[in-house]
Amino acid sequence: MKKIIIILFLIGAKSLSAQGDRRITYGLFVGGMYSKMSNLPDVIVPKGIYEGYTLEEKGKFGPTAGFLINWKYPYAKVSIQTEVSYSQQATDLNYEDVKGLEYKINFGYSYLNTATQFKYYPYQGLYVGVGPGVSFNINANNIKYTSNSQELFANSGVYFEPDANVQKVLREALTGKNYFYGIFSAGYEFESNWTVGARYTLGLTDALATEENGHRYSENKNKINSISLIIGYSFDFDDLANF
């Protein structure tokens, strides 16, 4: 699959570069992102172990910002955009059971992302885009655990491991991974060089590794999907016609 994407990219770039009349811009963008990692309940509590509890994923909002270069070919109404960006993509996992125990596990990962978009302009600055990307996890052990266990211990005398101990075990057993994704976008590029847009990223590969452990944490396919809104500003490469 990756080889096919690379071949298509090279063929498209070569055919476009063989023709003139292109506009090259570079710029910055910032925005907000809502993301969620899938299948986390089955990692922490495998199915069939016990009943009387709920374990639910909850997506989180985070910032994103990046740098882009856009090769636009007005005669063909297409462009090729490459970009590098930073994003915070977190998910909360909330647990409650019939005995009153409540805890939250926050998977608070940050990523350095690289992506290429193939954009089509059906009308003036209006565009739709699609392309591949890869996210590199830059804080793979950033898991936080909080609970009401000490309050339960004070009321009932039932012992629970301190939150710090549980958090240490989680960080040793679960590691955030780099992952591939597909990006789908739509937006508008104004003549003033401002851009507004929306994006949906679809996780294609596993984003969480489960190490060997004695706590029944199990390996699963945990993919990250996200929605983001961005605003950006671009500058022209006025004197780089042969770039």
NUZA-796981 format. One line per 4 residues: number of its first residue (from 1); their letters; for each residue y, z, x of N, C-alpha, C. Coordinates in steps of 0.05 Angstrom, whole numbers, plus 5000, padded with zeros to 4 digits. Layout:
<recs>
NUM) a) Y,Z,X,Y,Z,X,Y,Z,X  ...
</recs>
This chain:
<recs>
1) mkki) 4976,5000,5017,5000,5000,5000,5025,5000,5017  5025,5017,5039,5049,5018,5056,5053,4992,5071  5030,4979,5079,5032,4954,5093,5045,4932,5075  5037,4932,5050,5047,4913,5031,5077,4916,5027
5) iiil) 5086,4941,5025,5115,4947,5021,5131,4937,5046  5120,4943,5070,5134,4935,5094,5136,4904,5096  5113,4890,5090,5113,4861,5091,5133,4849,5071  5134,4860,5047,5153,4850,5027,5182,4854,5036
9) flig) 5186,4877,5048,5213,4884,5057,5222,4864,5079  5204,4859,5098,5211,4841,5120,5215,4812,5110  5198,4803,5092,5202,4776,5081,5228,4773,5066  5234,4793,5049,5259,4793,5034,5284,4794,5052
13) aksl) 5283,4811,5073,5305,4814,5091,5310,4788,5106  5288,4775,5115,5290,4751,5131,5302,4728,5114  5292,4725,5089,5302,4704,5072,5331,4707,5065  5340,4732,5061,5367,4737,5054,5386,4733,5078
17) saqg) 5376,4743,5102,5393,4741,5125,5397,4712,5134  5380,4694,5125,5383,4666,5132,5406,4653,5118  5418,4667,5099,5440,4655,5084,5465,4672,5089  5488,4660,5085,5513,4674,5089,5523,4689,5065
21) drri) 5550,4694,5065,5563,4706,5042,5550,4733,5035  5551,4751,5053,5541,4778,5047,5563,4799,5053  5561,4821,5039,5581,4843,5042,5565,4867,5051  5574,4879,5074,5560,4902,5084,5578,4926,5082
25) tygl) 5569,4947,5069,5584,4972,5066,5568,4995,5075  5582,5017,5082,5569,5042,5089,5584,5064,5075  5571,5086,5069,5585,5107,5054,5569,5133,5052  5581,5151,5037,5569,5178,5033,5565,5182,5003
29) fvgg) 5546,5199,4996,5543,5207,4968,5535,5236,4966  5542,5249,4944,5535,5276,4938,5526,5278,4909  5511,5298,4902,5503,5301,4874,5486,5325,4869  5476,5327,4845,5459,5349,4837,5431,5338,4829
33) mysk) 5411,5354,4834,5383,5345,4830,5368,5366,4815  5352,5358,4795,5333,5375,4781,5305,5366,4789  5289,5385,4800,5262,5377,4810,5242,5398,4802  5216,5389,4802,5194,5407,4796,5169,5398,4810
37) msnl) 5154,5417,4821,5128,5411,4833,5106,5415,4812  5087,5397,4810,5066,5398,4790,5042,5414,4799  5026,5423,4780,4999,5435,4784,4999,5461,4800  5021,5475,4800,5022,5500,4815,5004,5522,4803
41) pdvi) 5003,5525,4776,4986,5546,4765,4957,5545,4775  4946,5521,4777,4918,5519,4786,4914,5525,4815  4935,5525,4831,4934,5533,4859,4931,5564,4861  4947,5578,4845,4949,5607,4848,4926,5621,4833
45) vpkg) 4920,5612,4808,4898,5624,4792,4881,5601,4782  4858,5596,4796,4840,5575,4787,4831,5579,4758  4826,5558,4744,4818,5559,4716,4791,5574,4713  4789,5591,4692,4764,5605,4686,4761,5631,4701
49) iyeg) 4780,5640,4717,4778,5665,4731,4780,5689,4712  4801,5689,4696,4805,5710,4676,4825,5700,4655  4828,5716,4633,4846,5708,4611,4867,5730,4607  4884,5725,4587,4904,5745,4581,4930,5742,4597
53) ytle) 4936,5718,4607,4960,5715,4623,4972,5687,4617  4998,5685,4624,5011,5659,4624,5023,5654,4652  5021,5629,4661,5031,5621,4687,5045,5594,4684  5071,5594,4687,5086,5570,4679,5105,5561,4701
57) ekgk) 5106,5535,4706,5125,5523,4725,5152,5520,4712  5173,5523,4728,5200,5519,4718,5215,5504,4740  5226,5481,4733,5242,5466,4752,5268,5479,4758  5280,5471,4781,5305,5483,4790,5325,5461,4797
61) fgpt) 5351,5468,4795,5372,5451,4804,5379,5456,4833  5387,5435,4847,5395,5438,4875,5413,5415,4883  5427,5418,4906,5445,5397,4915,5430,5375,4931  5443,5352,4932,5434,5330,4949,5459,5316,4960
65) agfl) 5456,5305,4985,5478,5290,4997,5466,5272,5018  5480,5249,5023,5469,5231,5043,5488,5210,5052  5478,5193,5070,5492,5170,5082,5477,5145,5076  5490,5123,5070,5477,5098,5063,5490,5074,5076
69) inwk) 5475,5053,5080,5485,5027,5087,5473,5007,5067  5491,4990,5057,5483,4971,5035,5490,4942,5044  5469,4926,5045,5472,4897,5050,5472,4883,5023  5495,4873,5015,5497,4861,4988,5501,4831,4991
73) ypya) 5487,4816,4973,5488,4786,4973,5497,4778,4945  5524,4775,4942,5535,4770,4915,5524,4745,4902  5519,4723,4918,5509,4698,4906,5482,4702,4893  5466,4721,4903,5439,4726,4892,5438,4751,4873
77) kvsi) 5461,4765,4872,5463,4789,4855,5443,4810,4864  5438,4812,4890,5419,4832,4900,5431,4846,4924  5419,4869,4932,5426,4882,4957,5402,4898,4966  5402,4904,4992,5383,4922,5004,5398,4946,5015
81) qtev) 5391,4970,5005,5405,4994,5013,5386,5013,5028  5393,5021,5051,5378,5042,5066,5395,5067,5066  5381,5090,5066,5396,5115,5065,5380,5138,5078  5395,5158,5086,5385,5183,5096,5399,5205,5080
85) sysq) 5384,5225,5070,5396,5245,5053,5383,5272,5057  5397,5293,5048,5387,5320,5048,5384,5329,5019  5363,5344,5012,5361,5354,4985,5346,5381,4985  5353,5397,4965,5339,5422,4960,5323,5418,4934
89) qatd) 5296,5421,4936,5278,5416,4914,5260,5440,4910  5267,5456,4891,5253,5482,4887,5239,5483,4860  5219,5500,4858,5205,5505,4833,5198,5534,4831  5202,5546,4808,5194,5574,4803,5167,5574,4788
93) lnye) 5150,5593,4795,5125,5596,4781,5125,5625,4769  5126,5627,4743,5129,5653,4729,5103,5662,4717  5096,5687,4723,5070,5699,4713,5076,5723,4695  5061,5725,4673,5061,5749,4656,5033,5753,4646
97) dvkg) 5024,5779,4644,4998,5784,4632,4999,5807,4612  4977,5812,4599,4976,5831,4577,4979,5860,4587  4975,5864,4613,4978,5891,4624,5006,5897,4633  5024,5878,4629,5052,5882,4635,5062,5873,4662
101) leyk) 5043,5862,4678,5052,5852,4705,5067,5826,4702  5090,5825,4715,5106,5800,4716,5113,5794,4745  5111,5769,4753,5121,5762,4780,5131,5733,4780  5146,5727,4800,5157,5700,4803,5153,5692,4832
105) infg) 5143,5667,4835,5140,5655,4861,5159,5632,4863  5177,5633,4882,5197,5611,4885,5189,5594,4909  5183,5568,4904,5178,5549,4925,5205,5535,4931  5219,5546,4950,5247,5537,4955,5250,5518,4978
109) ysyl) 5239,5494,4976,5237,5476,4999,5263,5459,5001  5269,5452,5026,5290,5432,5032,5279,5409,5047  5291,5385,5043,5279,5361,5054,5300,5343,5066  5292,5329,5087,5307,5307,5098,5293,5281,5089
113) ntat) 5307,5264,5074,5295,5241,5061,5305,5215,5073  5288,5196,5075,5296,5168,5082,5284,5150,5061  5300,5130,5053,5291,5112,5031,5304,5084,5034  5291,5065,5022,5302,5038,5020,5301,5029,4991
117) qfky) 5324,5019,4981,5325,5009,4953,5330,4979,4953  5317,4966,4935,5322,4938,4928,5338,4938,4902  5363,4930,4903,5381,4932,4880,5388,4905,4868  5389,4904,4842,5396,4880,4827,5420,4886,4810
121) ypyq) 5439,4866,4809,5464,4870,4795,5465,4850,4771  5458,4859,4748,5458,4840,4725,5486,4833,4715  5505,4852,4720,5532,4846,4710,5552,4861,4728  5569,4847,4742,5590,4858,4760,5578,4880,4777
125) glyv) 5589,4904,4775,5580,4926,4793,5556,4942,4782  5547,4934,4758,5524,4948,4746,5498,4941,4762  5483,4961,4769,5458,4956,4785,5435,4972,4775  5411,4962,4780,5386,4977,4778,5372,4974,4804
129) gvgp) 5357,4995,4812,5344,4994,4839,5317,5006,4838  5301,4998,4858,5274,5009,4861,5267,5008,4891  5250,5026,4900,5242,5025,4928,5226,5050,4936  5216,5050,4961,5199,5072,4971,5216,5091,4987
133) gvsf) 5206,5115,4991,5219,5135,5007,5199,5156,5017  5208,5171,5037,5191,5193,5047,5209,5218,5051  5199,5241,5044,5213,5266,5047,5199,5283,5068  5215,5294,5087,5205,5310,5109,5214,5339,5103
137) nina) 5194,5357,5099,5199,5385,5093,5210,5399,5117  5234,5411,5116,5246,5424,5139,5245,5454,5138  5233,5466,5117,5229,5495,5116,5203,5500,5100  5180,5492,5112,5155,5490,5099,5143,5517,5090
141) nnik) 5154,5540,5100,5144,5566,5092,5163,5582,5075  5182,5568,5062,5202,5583,5047,5192,5589,5018  5175,5609,5017,5164,5619,4991,5173,5647,4988  5184,5654,4964,5193,5681,4958,5178,5692,4934
145) ytsn) 5170,5717,4936,5155,5730,4915,5169,5756,4906  5173,5758,4880,5185,5783,4869,5169,5790,4844  5166,5817,4839,5150,5826,4816,5161,5853,4806  5149,5862,4784,5155,5889,4774,5132,5908,4780
149) sqel) 5117,5903,4802,5093,5919,4808,5100,5948,4814  5122,5953,4827,5128,5981,4834,5136,5997,4809  5149,5983,4790,5155,5996,4764,5129,6003,4749  5110,5985,4749,5084,5991,4737,5070,6013,4751
153) fans) 5071,6014,4777,5058,6035,4792,5070,6062,4785  5096,6064,4782,5110,6089,4775,5102,6098,4747  5097,6080,4729,5091,6087,4701,5061,6092,4696  5044,6078,4711,5015,6079,4705,4998,6090,4728
157) gvyf) 5008,6090,4752,4993,6099,4775,4974,6078,4786  4974,6054,4774,4957,6032,4784,4970,6020,4809  4955,6018,4831,4966,6008,4856,4968,5978,4856  4990,5968,4866,4994,5939,4871,5003,5936,4899
161) epda) 4996,5913,4911,5007,5907,4938,5037,5904,4936  5052,5914,4956,5081,5910,4957,5088,5881,4957  5111,5874,4946,5119,5846,4945,5120,5833,4972  5129,5848,4992,5131,5836,5019,5103,5828,5030
165) nvqk) 5082,5844,5024,5055,5837,5033,5045,5812,5018  5050,5810,4992,5041,5787,4977,5055,5762,4987  5081,5765,4992,5097,5742,5001,5087,5732,5028  5079,5751,5046,5068,5743,5072,5042,5727,5069
169) vlre) 5025,5736,5051,5000,5722,5046,5005,5694,5035  5023,5692,5016,5030,5666,5005,5040,5646,5026  5057,5656,5044,5068,5639,5064,5047,5630,5084  5027,5647,5089,5005,5640,5107,4986,5620,5094
173) altg) 4982,5623,5068,4962,5606,5054,4973,5580,5044  4999,5578,5038,5011,5554,5026,5033,5543,5044  5031,5517,5049,5051,5504,5067,5061,5479,5054  5088,5477,5053,5100,5452,5043,5095,5429,5062
177) knyf) 5091,5405,5050,5084,5381,5065,5105,5359,5062  5105,5341,5081,5120,5316,5077,5106,5299,5056  5121,5283,5041,5108,5267,5020,5123,5240,5016  5108,5221,5005,5120,5195,4998,5127,5195,4968
181) ygif) 5148,5179,4961,5157,5178,4934,5167,5150,4927  5169,5144,4902,5182,5120,4892,5208,5127,4880  5229,5111,4884,5255,5117,4873,5263,5095,4853  5274,5103,4830,5284,5085,4809,5313,5093,4803
185) sagy) 5331,5075,4804,5359,5082,4801,5374,5063,4783  5397,5072,4774,5416,5056,4759,5443,5067,4763  5464,5050,4763,5491,5060,4766,5511,5038,4766  5535,5045,4775,5557,5025,4775,5573,5029,4800
189) efes) 5579,5006,4814,5595,5005,4838,5622,4993,4830  5643,5010,4831,5670,5001,4824,5683,4986,4846  5703,4969,4839,5718,4954,4859,5734,4972,4878  5739,4996,4869,5754,5016,4885,5735,5029,4906
193) nwtv) 5710,5020,4907,5690,5030,4926,5677,5056,4918  5684,5067,4895,5670,5090,4884,5644,5081,4870  5624,5099,4871,5599,5093,4858,5589,5117,4842  5579,5113,4819,5565,5134,4804,5537,5124,4797
197) gary) 5518,5142,4796,5491,5133,4791,5472,5156,4783  5449,5148,4773,5428,5166,4766,5402,5156,4779  5385,5176,4786,5360,5169,4800,5337,5185,4789  5314,5173,4789,5289,5187,4784,5270,5181,4807
201) tlgl) 5260,5203,4819,5241,5199,4841,5213,5209,4831  5193,5193,4837,5166,5198,4828,5149,5204,4853  5139,5229,4855,5122,5236,4877,5096,5221,4878  5089,5210,4901,5065,5193,4903,5043,5207,4918
205) tdal) 5049,5227,4935,5029,5241,4951,5033,5271,4948  5013,5286,4957,5012,5315,4956,5035,5327,4972  5049,5347,4961,5071,5360,4974,5066,5389,4982  5041,5398,4978,5034,5426,4985,5006,5427,4996
209) atee) 5002,5441,5019,4976,5444,5031,4967,5473,5027  4942,5477,5020,4930,5503,5018,4912,5508,5041  4919,5527,5058,4903,5534,5081,4879,5551,5073  4860,5554,5091,4837,5571,5086,4847,5600,5081
213) nghr) 4837,5612,5060,4846,5639,5053,4825,5654,5037  4828,5680,5035,4809,5696,5020,4820,5706,4993  4839,5691,4982,4853,5700,4958,4850,5680,4935  4830,5663,4936,4824,5644,4915,4846,5623,4910
217) ysen) 4866,5622,4928,4885,5600,4926,4870,5574,4932  4874,5554,4915,4858,5530,4918,4875,5505,4923  4863,5486,4937,4877,5460,4943,4879,5444,4917  4901,5431,4914,4906,5415,4890,4924,5392,4896
221) knki) 4929,5374,4878,4948,5352,4881,4975,5361,4869  4993,5369,4886,5019,5379,4877,5041,5359,4885  5051,5345,4865,5071,5324,4869,5098,5333,4858  5119,5324,4871,5146,5331,4864,5160,5307,4850
225) nsis) 5170,5312,4826,5186,5292,4812,5214,5303,4808  5234,5286,4808,5262,5296,4806,5280,5276,4792  5302,5287,4781,5323,5271,4769,5349,5279,4782  5366,5260,4790,5391,5268,4802,5414,5250,4793
229) liig) 5438,5261,4793,5463,5247,4787,5479,5248,4813  5491,5225,4821,5506,5224,4846,5532,5210,4842  5551,5216,4860,5576,5201,4862,5580,5195,4892  5590,5171,4898,5593,5164,4926,5617,5146,4931
233) ysfd) 5623,5143,4956,5645,5126,4965,5637,5110,4989  5644,5083,4989,5635,5065,5010,5659,5053,5025  5653,5044,5049,5673,5030,5066,5661,5004,5075  5679,4984,5079,5670,4957,5087,5667,4955,5117
237) fddl) 5647,4941,5126,5645,4932,5154,5661,4906,5157  5687,4909,5158,5704,4885,5157,5700,4867,5181  5695,4879,5205,5694,4863,5229,5666,4861,5240  5645,4865,5223,5618,4864,5233,5602,4843,5217
241) anf) 5612,4819,5217,5600,4797,5201,5572,4791,5210  5566,4796,5236,5540,4789,5246,5521,4813,5248  5529,4835,5235,5512,4859,5236,5486,4855,5222
</recs>
